[in-house]
Amino acid sequence: MLKIAFDPIYKHNLKVGHRFPMEKYELLPQQLLRKNICEQAHFFAPTAIEKKHVLSTHCETYYEDLVHLTLGKLERRQIGFPLSEELVKREHVIAQGTIQNTHFAMEHGISMNIAGGTHHAYRAKPGAFCMLNDQSIAANYLIDNKLSKKVMIIDLDVHQGDGTASIFQGQDSVFTISFHGQKNYPFKKQTSDFDLALEDHTNDETYLKALAYHIPRLVDAFQPEFIFYLAGVDVLNTDKLGRLGLSIKGCKERDRFVLELCKNNNIPVQVSMGGGYSIHLKDIIDAHSNTFEVAQEIFF
């Protein structure tokens, strides 16, 4: 069965009036149920992550400042949301959801987190809506607990996973991949193990051709035992914060390619949803729903 971590405390952040479309965390499960892609039994509400798991990835001083709401003015501004206890609690739940996902993925082949994809969080600082780097924490969890020796993170959000790249620089057990818009945030990029910076308005054909060329050869070379996939839909041509040109169909084919590769190679995969900021909320929900639909088709 496909197990899906959902975001039970997103509503607090609807009050901030930010351009970040928090409504999707409620509307996406509703659409999955309405379209019979999933049933209620597929969803679970994560608990809060333990401190020891966070400290495998984030430094203690930063973490203590975060939980005690004592971050400096610059760091608070980097988050993009007003810092609050509920916001920090939400990050703990999201990160634990991704850890719990790893166990479900090893059992069923795949698992998904409706939230997550907090790839701008560095070891010692936040960035752009991200405070605790969920997939990085979960990758270190697998390695520290000897559940996997080699982990790959495939980040296909339109924004480079700069925090993730920075965290794993020099760590041979984790291979980081980022396909992203060359001119998108962050404007100062970090160095992933493999980066592909794409030109503005890159279309379906160009994107999917690059994906088909690079991802299989990187998987073959590294031979990961577990894959984390960040399936941001801010690659759409309607995205307000993205600069690429994918259609909803192209985005779905992107997901199909990655998930079929994982299935065909018997590599468990955890999927976090990442970004999506299209002009019309419907486009965001439809594109995210497609990821779940494709997962059900391929794995179940």
C-alpha positions in Angstrom: 0.0 0.0 0.0 1.2 3.5 -0.8 1.7 5.3 2.5 1.5 9.1 2.5 2.6 11.5 5.2 0.2 14.5 5.3 0.7 17.9 6.9 -1.7 18.2 9.9 -0.7 21.7 11.1 -0.4 23.7 7.9 -3.4 25.9 8.7 -1.4 28.1 11.1 0.6 29.4 8.2 -2.4 30.4 6.2 -2.6 33.5 8.5 0.6 35.0 7.2 -0.9 36.1 3.9 2.3 35.1 2.0 2.4 34.1 -1.7 3.3 30.6 -0.6 0.1 28.6 -1.5 -0.4 26.7 1.8 -3.9 25.7 0.8 -2.4 22.9 -1.3 -1.7 20.9 1.8 -5.4 20.5 2.4 -6.7 20.5 -1.1 -4.2 17.8 -2.4 -5.5 15.0 -0.1 -9.0 16.0 -1.0 -8.4 15.7 -4.7 -6.6 12.3 -4.2 -9.6 11.0 -2.4 -12.1 12.5 -4.8 -10.4 11.1 -7.9 -10.0 7.7 -6.2 -6.2 7.8 -6.6 -6.0 7.1 -2.9 -8.1 6.1 0.1 -8.1 7.4 3.6 -6.1 4.4 4.8 -3.2 5.6 2.7 -2.6 8.6 4.9 -0.8 8.9 8.2 -0.1 11.8 10.5 3.6 11.8 11.5 4.8 12.5 15.1 7.5 15.0 15.9 11.1 14.1 15.1 13.5 13.4 17.9 16.3 15.9 18.5 19.0 13.3 18.0 17.9 12.7 14.4 17.9 16.4 13.6 21.4 16.7 15.0 22.7 14.1 12.6 22.3 16.9 9.9 21.9 20.3 11.6 24.3 21.8 14.1 23.1 22.1 17.7 23.5 25.8 18.1 21.3 26.5 15.1 18.8 23.9 16.2 18.5 25.4 19.7 18.1 28.9 18.4 15.3 27.6 16.1 13.3 25.8 18.7 13.7 28.6 21.3 12.8 31.2 18.6 16.1 33.1 19.2 17.4 33.1 15.6 18.9 36.4 14.5 17.1 39.0 12.4 18.9 37.9 9.1 18.1 34.2 9.7 14.5 35.0 10.4 14.2 37.0 7.2 15.7 34.1 5.2 12.9 31.8 6.3 10.2 33.9 4.6 7.6 33.1 7.2 7.1 34.8 10.6 9.0 32.5 13.1 6.7 30.8 15.6 6.3 27.7 17.8 3.7 26.2 15.4 6.0 26.8 12.4 8.9 25.0 14.1 6.6 22.2 15.2 5.4 21.8 11.6 9.1 21.4 10.5 9.6 18.7 13.1 6.5 16.8 11.9 7.5 17.1 8.2 11.0 15.7 8.9 9.6 12.8 10.9 7.2 12.1 8.1 10.1 11.6 5.7 11.9 9.4 8.2 8.8 7.2 8.6 8.5 7.2 4.8 11.8 5.5 4.5 10.5 2.4 6.3 7.3 2.3 4.3 9.4 2.7 1.1 11.6 -0.2 2.0 8.5 -2.3 2.6 6.4 -1.3 -0.3 8.9 0.2 -2.8 7.7 3.8 -2.5 6.2 6.3 0.0 5.3 9.9 -0.2 5.2 13.1 1.9 2.7 15.7 0.9 4.9 18.3 2.5 8.7 18.1 2.6 11.3 19.0 0.1 12.9 21.6 2.5 16.1 21.6 0.5 17.1 25.2 1.2 17.9 24.5 4.8 21.6 24.3 5.5 23.4 22.6 8.3 23.5 25.8 10.3 21.0 28.2 8.8 17.5 28.3 7.2 16.6 29.4 3.7 13.4 30.2 1.7 10.6 28.5 3.6 13.0 25.8 4.8 14.3 25.2 8.4 14.9 21.5 8.8 16.1 19.7 5.7 13.8 16.6 5.7 15.4 14.5 3.0 18.9 15.2 4.2 17.9 14.2 7.7 16.3 11.0 6.5 19.3 10.2 4.3 21.6 10.5 7.3 19.1 8.4 9.4 19.4 5.6 6.9 23.1 5.7 6.9 23.6 6.2 10.6 21.2 3.2 11.3 22.9 1.1 8.7 19.7 0.7 6.7 21.5 1.9 3.5 25.1 2.3 2.6 24.6 4.5 -0.5 21.8 7.0 -0.9 20.9 9.2 -3.8 18.9 12.4 -3.7 17.3 13.4 -7.1 16.1 17.0 -6.7 14.0 18.1 -9.7 12.5 21.2 -8.1 13.0 24.4 -10.2 15.3 25.8 -7.5 18.7 24.2 -6.8 18.8 22.2 -3.6 21.6 24.4 -2.2 21.2 23.4 1.4 21.2 19.7 0.5 24.3 20.1 -1.7 26.1 21.9 1.1 25.2 19.4 3.7 26.6 16.5 1.7 29.7 18.0 0.2 32.5 15.5 0.8 30.2 12.7 2.0 30.7 9.8 -0.3 27.7 7.8 1.0 25.2 10.4 -0.4 25.1 11.4 -4.1 23.2 14.7 -4.8 21.6 15.5 -8.1 19.9 18.8 -9.0 18.1 19.8 -12.2 17.2 23.5 -11.8 16.6 26.8 -13.5 19.9 28.5 -14.2 18.5 31.9 -13.3 16.3 30.9 -10.5 16.9 31.3 -6.8 19.3 30.6 -5.2 21.4 33.1 -7.1 24.5 31.8 -5.5 24.5 28.1 -6.2 26.2 25.4 -4.2 27.9 22.3 -5.8 25.9 19.1 -5.9 27.5 15.9 -7.1 25.7 16.6 -10.3 24.1 19.8 -11.3 22.2 20.6 -14.5 21.4 24.3 -14.8 18.6 24.7 -17.4 17.9 27.8 -19.6 14.7 29.8 -19.2 11.6 28.3 -20.8 13.2 24.8 -21.2 10.4 22.8 -22.7 9.2 19.2 -22.2 11.2 17.7 -25.0 14.5 19.2 -23.9 14.0 18.5 -20.2 12.9 14.9 -20.7 15.7 14.2 -23.1 18.2 15.5 -20.5 16.6 13.5 -17.8 16.7 10.3 -19.8 20.4 10.8 -20.6 21.7 11.8 -17.2 19.7 10.0 -14.5 20.2 6.4 -15.6 23.9 6.7 -16.1 24.3 8.4 -12.7 22.3 5.6 -11.0 24.3 3.0 -12.8 27.6 4.6 -11.7 26.7 5.2 -8.1 24.5 2.1 -7.5 22.3 3.6 -4.7 20.4 1.4 -2.3 17.8 4.1 -1.6 16.6 7.2 -3.6 15.0 10.3 -2.3 13.0 12.2 -5.0 12.1 15.8 -4.7 9.2 16.2 -7.2 8.6 20.0 -7.1 6.0 21.2 -9.7 7.5 24.7 -9.9 9.0 23.5 -13.2 5.6 24.3 -14.9 5.4 27.1 -17.4 2.6 28.7 -15.3 4.8 29.0 -12.2 5.1 32.4 -10.7 8.6 31.8 -9.1 10.0 29.4 -11.8 11.5 30.1 -15.1 11.2 26.8 -16.9 8.6 25.8 -19.5 7.2 22.4 -18.7 3.6 21.5 -19.3 1.5 19.5 -16.8 1.8 16.5 -19.1 5.6 16.9 -19.3 5.8 17.2 -15.5 3.9 13.9 -15.2 6.2 12.2 -17.7 9.1 13.4 -15.6 7.7 11.7 -12.6 6.9 8.6 -14.5 10.5 8.4 -15.8 12.0 8.7 -12.3 9.6 6.3 -10.6 9.8 3.7 -13.3 13.6 3.8 -13.0 13.4 3.2 -9.3 10.9 0.4 -9.8 12.8 -1.3 -12.6 16.0 -1.2 -10.5 14.3 -2.4 -7.3 15.5 0.8 -5.5 13.1 2.0 -2.7 12.1 5.7 -3.2 10.8 8.3 -0.9 9.0 11.3 -2.6 8.6 14.8 -1.1 6.4 17.2 -3.0 8.5 20.4 -2.9 7.5 23.6 -4.5 4.7 24.7 -6.7 3.6 28.4 -7.2 1.5 28.5 -10.4 -0.8 31.3 -11.1 -3.8 29.0 -10.8 -4.0 26.8 -7.7 -5.7 24.1 -9.8 -2.5 23.7 -11.8 -0.5 23.0 -8.6 -3.0 20.5 -7.3 -3.3 18.7 -10.7 0.4 18.4 -11.2 1.0 17.1 -7.6 -1.9 14.7 -8.0 -0.3 13.3 -11.1 2.8 12.3 -9.0 0.6 10.2 -6.7 -1.4 8.8 -9.6 1.8 7.7 -11.4 3.1 6.1 -8.2 0.0 4.0 -7.8 0.2 2.9 -11.5 3.8 1.9 -11.3 4.1 0.3 -7.9 0.6 -1.0 -7.1 
